[in-house]
Amino acid sequence: MDQSDQELDLLSALLHALPVENMPMTLSELDGYLVGVLACPDVIPPSDWISHVWGETGEANFPDQKTAEATISAVMAHYNSVAEAIARSLWIEPIYEVDPSSDEVMWEPWVDGFTRAMGLRPIVWEQLLDQADEETRTAMIFMMALQDIYTGHSKFTDEEIDEIDLEAPDLIPNCVATILSQSRPELFRTEPANRSEAPFKAGPRPGRNDPCSCGSGRKYKQCCGRN
């Protein structure tokens, strides 16, 4: 079941109540993190991932038992909601932060959460990258390239980064769906759609040689689908 705005607001408030000096995850970071946890080819138990939600030390320092139970319950409820969404259609709707002064969508915290989850099982993700088809490799490399942009390690030009910045919010769900088709094949096989005609029940994604949906006139692989 999808969560209500009230439930997400409560989760966000509970995360903000954690000690700020420990740099706990925001709602957007948590959302990306949980998608990354669930997209991993290996099952990652909560005991391996939940402490990272609380911050750098892994210590939540809850003021009382009631707050601890409420926060953990809210985090697990969101985990279950994301898991249900992935199982239903291999499609996720990222929770992005929005700059209140400019209304600019900030995809960076979400991607940071996703790649931090990849860091829980780096060898498993490296093996997937080595074995993946071209489309999945492109999706994985693009996600890692977004993280490089966020951390200031990108080799793209400023002009290219500006273009990617505008396109990233729409491209991220497609990348995740592509990755899930290989990282979680047991979910993919439950889809009734014909694989060659409609890879993802949630919606179409351009083929690498199709015109790019951004309207540039270039092929998808030469535009938004590039590494």
Secondary structure, 3 states (H helix, E strand, C coil): CCCCHHHHHHHHHHHHCCCHHHCCCCHHHHHHHHHHHHHCCCCCCHHHHHHHHHCCCCCCCCCCHHHHHHHHHHHHHHHHHHHHHHHHHCCCCCCCEECCCCCCEECHHHHHHHHHHHCCCHHHHHHHHHHCCHHHHHHHHHHHHHHHHHHCCCCCCHHHHHHHHHHHHHHHHHHHHHHHHHHCHHHHCCCCCCCCCCCCCCCCCCCCCCECCCCCCCEHHHCCCCC
